[in-house]
C-alpha cells in the first residue's frame, strides 16, 4: 500500500519514503510510526496504540515517543510548531492531518518501473579468467546482495518484482549486486564451476568494489557461497542475513541425483520450454516456485528467467548447484546472522532454514508465512521481510 500526503509518498510494501521525489532515509521505528498514522489518516492514534505497534507494547518513556514523533515530522517536512502533517493531541495521541490518498500495490499488468536512481555496471575477472558483471548504486555503508540463480543486473533493476526491494536497500546503503557466472551479463564459463569457483567469483566482486568490511544479504544457492567465503575470510562481513537459503544442494538431501529424469525442472529444460510463457509445463514450475504470482506476473517471471540464462546454461547451473555443500563451514562463522525462511516454500523447504540456524552459532531465526522461493514485491510478507532485514543491518 502506498500513501500520498503533502509532497510525500510512503510505500509500506517497499519500505520507502520519498519527499518531492527524493528518497528520505528513516529509522525502522519512525517508518512504522508513519505507517500507523497513514493507515489511520484523519483519525486519532492513541499513545497506547502507538506503543503497541512500534514498541510491541513495551514500556517506553514520553521522551522516547517525542523523539520518534519529532523524527517523523522532520522526515515528512513538518515541525512541532507548524504541525501541518502530524498533529499532537495533548494527553491523547497523534493524527496525520494532511489530506491522504491510498494506492493499492498490485497492478493488473506487470510493467517495468522507472529506476529511481542510477546504477553503475562494471566487470571484474575471476581467478579462472571468467568475466563477472557487478553493479553499484546508492550511498552509505556497503551492502552486498547475492541474488537467486537467474539474475540479470539490467532487467532486475527496473523489475516490478525486485525494484522496490532494491530501492529500500539503496535508501540507506551502497548496494552491490552481481550476476553469477552463466546468468545475466556475466560470462558463461561453467565447466568446472564448483562451489569454490563461485566463492572466487564472489571474492573478485568484493575486491573490485574496494570493500574491506561490509554487510551481506544472500539467498538460495548463494548462501553456500557466502558461508564458505565468510568462513575463509573472517572479519570481512559485519552482519549476514540469509533469506530462504540453503547450505546443501539437492544431491545432499537424501534424493538420489541419479533420478534426474524425474525432476520436473530438469525435464522442462530438456523439453525446450525454457523461457516460453505459453508453455503449460513452464508456467506450472514457476507457479510452484512463486505461488503468489498472478497470471500476468507468471508470464513476466518466465520471460525474465529466459532472458537471464540460456536453457543450456540453466541446465548446467542447476546440476552444479545441486552439488553445493557448505555445511562443514557453518561452525566457523563468528558474526551476527539472521536466517529468514518462507514457511511453505516447496522448492527449498523450511528444514533447510532450520539447518542453517542450528549450524551457525548464535544465529537468529524468523519464519514468514510465505510460499515463494524468492520474496518478490507482491509477496504478502514483502514489507515484513524488508523490515526485518533493514532492522538487523541497522544494529551496531
KOLMAR-336334 format. One record per residue (C-alpha): x, y, z; residue in one letter. Coordinates in steps of 0.25 Angstrom, whole numbers, plus 5000, padded with zeros to 4 digits. Layout:
# residues N
{atom {X,Y,Z},"a"},
...
END
This chain:
# residues 396
{atom {5000,5000,5000},"x"},
{atom {5005,5014,4997},"x"},
{atom {5000,5027,5004},"x"},
{atom {5001,5040,4998},"x"},
{atom {5001,5053,5006},"x"},
{atom {5007,5067,5006},"x"},
{atom {5019,5065,4996},"x"},
{atom {5022,5051,5002},"x"},
{atom {5019,5036,4997},"x"},
{atom {5020,5026,5008},"x"},
{atom {5021,5012,5001},"x"},
{atom {5019,5002,5012},"x"},
{atom {5021,4990,5003},"x"},
{atom {5035,4995,4998},"x"},
{atom {5038,5001,5012},"x"},
{atom {5042,5014,5006},"x"},
{atom {5038,5029,5008},"x"},
{atom {5040,5040,4997},"x"},
{atom {5038,5055,4998},"x"},
{atom {5037,5063,4986},"x"},
{atom {5042,5051,4978},"x"},
{atom {5055,5049,4987},"x"},
{atom {5057,5037,4996},"x"},
{atom {5057,5040,5011},"x"},
{atom {5064,5030,5020},"x"},
{atom {5057,5027,5033},"x"},
{atom {5059,5018,5044},"x"},
{atom {5050,5006,5045},"x"},
{atom {5042,5011,5057},"x"},
{atom {5040,5024,5051},"x"},
{atom {5035,5017,5038},"x"},
{atom {5026,5008,5046},"x"},
{atom {5020,5021,5053},"x"},
{atom {5018,5027,5040},"x"},
{atom {5011,5015,5034},"x"},
{atom {5002,5014,5046},"x"},
{atom {4998,5029,5045},"x"},
{atom {4996,5028,5030},"x"},
{atom {4987,5015,5032},"x"},
{atom {4978,5024,5041},"x"},
{atom {4979,5037,5034},"x"},
{atom {4969,5047,5039},"x"},
{atom {4967,5039,5052},"x"},
{atom {4974,5040,5065},"x"},
{atom {4984,5029,5068},"x"},
{atom {4985,5028,5083},"x"},
{atom {4999,5027,5090},"x"},
{atom {4995,5013,5095},"x"},
{atom {4993,5009,5080},"x"},
{atom {5006,5015,5076},"x"},
{atom {5013,5007,5087},"x"},
{atom {5007,4994,5083},"x"},
{atom {5010,4996,5069},"x"},
{atom {5024,5002,5069},"x"},
{atom {5030,4996,5082},"x"},
{atom {5022,4983,5083},"x"},
{atom {5015,4988,5096},"x"},
{atom {5028,4990,5103},"x"},
{atom {5029,5001,5114},"x"},
{atom {5035,5014,5107},"x"},
{atom {5037,5028,5113},"x"},
{atom {5030,5040,5108},"x"},
{atom {5043,5045,5103},"x"},
{atom {5045,5033,5094},"x"},
{atom {5032,5035,5088},"x"},
{atom {5034,5050,5086},"x"},
{atom {5047,5047,5079},"x"},
{atom {5041,5038,5069},"x"},
{atom {5030,5048,5066},"x"},
{atom {5040,5059,5064},"x"},
{atom {5048,5050,5055},"x"},
{atom {5035,5046,5047},"x"},
{atom {5032,5061,5046},"x"},
{atom {5046,5064,5041},"x"},
{atom {5045,5053,5030},"x"},
{atom {5032,5058,5024},"x"},
{atom {5036,5073,5025},"x"},
{atom {5027,5077,5037},"x"},
{atom {5031,5083,5050},"x"},
{atom {5025,5083,5064},"x"},
{atom {5021,5097,5063},"x"},
{atom {5014,5096,5049},"x"},
{atom {5008,5082,5051},"x"},
{atom {5003,5083,5037},"x"},
{atom {5005,5068,5035},"x"},
{atom {5005,5062,5048},"x"},
{atom {4997,5068,5059},"x"},
{atom {4999,5065,5074},"x"},
{atom {4986,5064,5082},"x"},
{atom {4991,5067,5096},"x"},
{atom {4990,5055,5106},"x"},
{atom {4983,5047,5096},"x"},
{atom {4992,5044,5084},"x"},
{atom {4995,5048,5069},"x"},
{atom {4988,5050,5056},"x"},
{atom {4992,5050,5041},"x"},
{atom {4984,5063,5037},"x"},
{atom {4990,5065,5023},"x"},
{atom {4980,5060,5012},"x"},
{atom {4984,5046,5009},"x"},
{atom {4981,5037,4997},"x"},
{atom {4983,5022,4997},"x"},
{atom {4988,5013,4985},"x"},
{atom {4988,4998,4984},"x"},
{atom {5001,4991,4981},"x"},
{atom {4996,4981,4971},"x"},
{atom {4995,4985,4957},"x"},
{atom {4986,4978,4947},"x"},
{atom {4998,4976,4937},"x"},
{atom {5013,4975,4940},"x"},
{atom {5021,4987,4935},"x"},
{atom {5036,4991,4937},"x"},
{atom {5037,5002,4948},"x"},
{atom {5045,5015,4946},"x"},
{atom {5058,5014,4952},"x"},
{atom {5058,5024,4964},"x"},
{atom {5073,5025,4964},"x"},
{atom {5085,5020,4955},"x"},
{atom {5093,5008,4956},"x"},
{atom {5107,5007,4950},"x"},
{atom {5111,4993,4944},"x"},
{atom {5125,4988,4943},"x"},
{atom {5133,4975,4940},"x"},
{atom {5143,4968,4949},"x"},
{atom {5151,4956,4945},"x"},
{atom {5150,4944,4954},"x"},
{atom {5162,4935,4957},"x"},
{atom {5160,4926,4945},"x"},
{atom {5158,4938,4935},"x"},
{atom {5143,4938,4935},"x"},
{atom {5137,4952,4934},"x"},
{atom {5127,4955,4945},"x"},
{atom {5117,4966,4944},"x"},
{atom {5114,4975,4956},"x"},
{atom {5107,4988,4960},"x"},
{atom {5108,4999,4970},"x"},
{atom {5096,5008,4974},"x"},
{atom {5093,5017,4985},"x"},
{atom {5101,5023,4996},"x"},
{atom {5104,5019,5011},"x"},
{atom {5110,5007,5018},"x"},
{atom {5113,4996,5007},"x"},
{atom {5103,4984,5006},"x"},
{atom {5106,4973,4997},"x"},
{atom {5093,4965,4992},"x"},
{atom {5095,4952,4986},"x"},
{atom {5083,4948,4978},"x"},
{atom {5075,4936,4973},"x"},
{atom {5081,4927,4962},"x"},
{atom {5075,4934,4950},"x"},
{atom {5078,4949,4952},"x"},
{atom {5080,4960,4941},"x"},
{atom {5086,4973,4946},"x"},
{atom {5079,4982,4936},"x"},
{atom {5065,4975,4935},"x"},
{atom {5064,4973,4950},"x"},
{atom {5068,4987,4953},"x"},
{atom {5054,4992,4947},"x"},
{atom {5046,4979,4950},"x"},
{atom {5033,4981,4958},"x"},
{atom {5038,4968,4965},"x"},
{atom {5051,4974,4971},"x"},
{atom {5052,4989,4969},"x"},
{atom {5044,4992,4981},"x"},
{atom {5054,4983,4989},"x"},
{atom {5066,4990,4983},"x"},
{atom {5061,5004,4986},"x"},
{atom {5058,5000,5001},"x"},
{atom {5073,4995,5002},"x"},
{atom {5079,5007,4994},"x"},
{atom {5072,5017,5003},"x"},
{atom {5082,5015,5013},"x"},
{atom {5093,5007,5007},"x"},
{atom {5103,5006,4996},"x"},
{atom {5097,4994,4989},"x"},
{atom {5106,4984,4982},"x"},
{atom {5100,4973,4973},"x"},
{atom {5105,4963,4963},"x"},
{atom {5101,4953,4953},"x"},
{atom {5107,4939,4955},"x"},
{atom {5114,4932,4944},"x"},
{atom {5105,4927,4934},"x"},
{atom {5094,4937,4936},"x"},
{atom {5091,4951,4933},"x"},
{atom {5102,4960,4928},"x"},
{atom {5113,4950,4933},"x"},
{atom {5121,4941,4925},"x"},
{atom {5116,4926,4924},"x"},
{atom {5129,4918,4926},"x"},
{atom {5122,4907,4934},"x"},
{atom {5132,4896,4932},"x"},
{atom {5137,4892,4946},"x"},
{atom {5129,4903,4953},"x"},
{atom {5128,4897,4966},"x"},
{atom {5125,4903,4980},"x"},
{atom {5140,4908,4981},"x"},
{atom {5140,4914,4967},"x"},
{atom {5127,4922,4971},"x"},
{atom {5134,4927,4984},"x"},
{atom {5145,4932,4975},"x"},
{atom {5135,4940,4967},"x"},
{atom {5129,4946,4979},"x"},
{atom {5143,4950,4985},"x"},
{atom {5146,4956,4972},"x"},
{atom {5134,4965,4973},"x"},
{atom {5137,4969,4987},"x"},
{atom {5151,4973,4983},"x"},
{atom {5147,4980,4971},"x"},
{atom {5137,4988,4979},"x"},
{atom {5148,4992,4989},"x"},
{atom {5141,4987,5001},"x"},
{atom {5149,4984,5014},"x"},
{atom {5137,4981,5022},"x"},
{atom {5122,4980,5018},"x"},
{atom {5108,4975,5022},"x"},
{atom {5103,4964,5013},"x"},
{atom {5089,4959,5009},"x"},
{atom {5089,4945,5002},"x"},
{atom {5079,4936,4997},"x"},
{atom {5076,4922,4991},"x"},
{atom {5089,4915,4985},"x"},
{atom {5098,4927,4988},"x"},
{atom {5096,4924,5003},"x"},
{atom {5106,4913,5002},"x"},
{atom {5116,4922,4994},"x"},
{atom {5114,4933,5005},"x"},
{atom {5116,4923,5017},"x"},
{atom {5129,4918,5011},"x"},
{atom {5134,4931,5007},"x"},
{atom {5132,4936,5022},"x"},
{atom {5138,4924,5028},"x"},
{atom {5151,4926,5020},"x"},
{atom {5151,4942,5021},"x"},
{atom {5147,4944,5036},"x"},
{atom {5144,4959,5039},"x"},
{atom {5141,4963,5025},"x"},
{atom {5126,4962,5027},"x"},
{atom {5120,4971,5038},"x"},
{atom {5106,4965,5038},"x"},
{atom {5099,4954,5030},"x"},
{atom {5085,4952,5026},"x"},
{atom {5081,4939,5019},"x"},
{atom {5067,4939,5012},"x"},
{atom {5061,4926,5009},"x"},
{atom {5075,4920,5006},"x"},
{atom {5081,4906,5008},"x"},
{atom {5095,4901,5011},"x"},
{atom {5093,4887,5004},"x"},
{atom {5089,4885,4990},"x"},
{atom {5078,4875,4986},"x"},
{atom {5089,4864,4984},"x"},
{atom {5091,4864,4999},"x"},
{atom {5077,4864,5004},"x"},
{atom {5075,4849,5002},"x"},
{atom {5069,4850,4988},"x"},
{atom {5078,4841,4978},"x"},
{atom {5084,4850,4968},"x"},
{atom {5083,4839,4958},"x"},
{atom {5068,4841,4958},"x"},
{atom {5069,4854,4950},"x"},
{atom {5059,4849,4939},"x"},
{atom {5048,4850,4950},"x"},
{atom {5052,4865,4953},"x"},
{atom {5041,4874,4947},"x"},
{atom {5051,4886,4946},"x"},
{atom {5061,4878,4938},"x"},
{atom {5050,4871,4930},"x"},
{atom {5045,4885,4926},"x"},
{atom {5059,4890,4922},"x"},
{atom {5061,4878,4913},"x"},
{atom {5048,4879,4907},"x"},
{atom {5052,4893,4900},"x"},
{atom {5041,4900,4908},"x"},
{atom {5051,4909,4916},"x"},
{atom {5046,4924,4915},"x"},
{atom {5033,4921,4908},"x"},
{atom {5022,4927,4915},"x"},
{atom {5011,4920,4907},"x"},
{atom {5017,4906,4911},"x"},
{atom {5008,4900,4922},"x"},
{atom {5019,4892,4928},"x"},
{atom {5028,4904,4929},"x"},
{atom {5017,4912,4936},"x"},
{atom {5014,4901,4945},"x"},
{atom {5028,4901,4950},"x"},
{atom {5028,4916,4952},"x"},
{atom {5015,4915,4959},"x"},
{atom {5021,4904,4969},"x"},
{atom {5033,4913,4972},"x"},
{atom {5024,4926,4973},"x"},
{atom {5010,4922,4977},"x"},
{atom {5006,4937,4980},"x"},
{atom {5008,4942,4966},"x"},
{atom {4997,4946,4957},"x"},
{atom {4995,4941,4943},"x"},
{atom {5002,4953,4937},"x"},
{atom {5013,4952,4947},"x"},
{atom {5016,4938,4944},"x"},
{atom {5017,4941,4929},"x"},
{atom {5027,4952,4933},"x"},
{atom {5035,4943,4942},"x"},
{atom {5036,4933,4931},"x"},
{atom {5041,4943,4921},"x"},
{atom {5051,4949,4932},"x"},
{atom {5057,4935,4934},"x"},
{atom {5058,4932,4919},"x"},
{atom {5066,4946,4917},"x"},
{atom {5075,4943,4929},"x"},
{atom {5081,4930,4924},"x"},
{atom {5080,4920,4912},"x"},
{atom {5074,4907,4914},"x"},
{atom {5087,4900,4913},"x"},
{atom {5093,4909,4923},"x"},
{atom {5081,4908,4932},"x"},
{atom {5082,4893,4932},"x"},
{atom {5097,4893,4935},"x"},
{atom {5096,4903,4946},"x"},
{atom {5085,4895,4953},"x"},
{atom {5093,4882,4952},"x"},
{atom {5105,4890,4958},"x"},
{atom {5097,4896,4970},"x"},
{atom {5091,4882,4973},"x"},
{atom {5105,4878,4978},"x"},
{atom {5107,4890,4987},"x"},
{atom {5110,4887,5001},"x"},
{atom {5115,4897,5011},"x"},
{atom {5110,4890,5024},"x"},
{atom {5125,4888,5029},"x"},
{atom {5127,4903,5028},"x"},
{atom {5116,4907,5037},"x"},
{atom {5123,4905,5050},"x"},
{atom {5134,4915,5046},"x"},
{atom {5124,4927,5045},"x"},
{atom {5126,4936,5057},"x"},
{atom {5117,4948,5053},"x"},
{atom {5103,4953,5055},"x"},
{atom {5094,4945,5046},"x"},
{atom {5079,4945,5043},"x"},
{atom {5073,4934,5036},"x"},
{atom {5059,4936,5029},"x"},
{atom {5051,4925,5022},"x"},
{atom {5038,4924,5015},"x"},
{atom {5029,4914,5023},"x"},
{atom {5023,4908,5011},"x"},
{atom {5034,4908,5001},"x"},
{atom {5032,4896,4993},"x"},
{atom {5046,4897,4985},"x"},
{atom {5055,4898,4998},"x"},
{atom {5047,4894,5010},"x"},
{atom {5047,4900,5024},"x"},
{atom {5056,4889,5028},"x"},
{atom {5068,4896,5020},"x"},
{atom {5066,4909,5028},"x"},
{atom {5066,4901,5041},"x"},
{atom {5079,4894,5038},"x"},
{atom {5085,4908,5035},"x"},
{atom {5080,4914,5048},"x"},
{atom {5084,4902,5056},"x"},
{atom {5098,4901,5050},"x"},
{atom {5102,4915,5051},"x"},
{atom {5106,4919,5065},"x"},
{atom {5096,4930,5071},"x"},
{atom {5088,4931,5058},"x"},
{atom {5074,4937,5059},"x"},
{atom {5063,4930,5052},"x"},
{atom {5050,4936,5046},"x"},
{atom {5039,4929,5039},"x"},
{atom {5030,4937,5030},"x"},
{atom {5016,4931,5025},"x"},
{atom {5020,4931,5010},"x"},
{atom {5022,4920,5000},"x"},
{atom {5030,4928,4990},"x"},
{atom {5045,4923,4987},"x"},
{atom {5049,4938,4986},"x"},
{atom {5042,4949,4993},"x"},
{atom {5036,4958,4981},"x"},
{atom {5029,4971,4983},"x"},
{atom {5015,4965,4982},"x"},
{atom {5018,4955,4993},"x"},
{atom {5009,4957,5005},"x"},
{atom {5021,4957,5014},"x"},
{atom {5029,4966,5006},"x"},
{atom {5028,4978,5015},"x"},
{atom {5031,4970,5028},"x"},
{atom {5043,4963,5022},"x"},
{atom {5049,4976,5017},"x"},
{atom {5047,4982,5031},"x"},
{atom {5054,4970,5038},"x"},
{atom {5065,4971,5028},"x"},
{atom {5067,4986,5030},"x"},
{atom {5065,4986,5045},"x"},
{atom {5076,4975,5046},"x"},
{atom {5086,4983,5038},"x"},
{atom {5083,4996,5046},"x"},
{atom {5088,4989,5059},"x"},
{atom {5102,4994,5063},"x"},
END
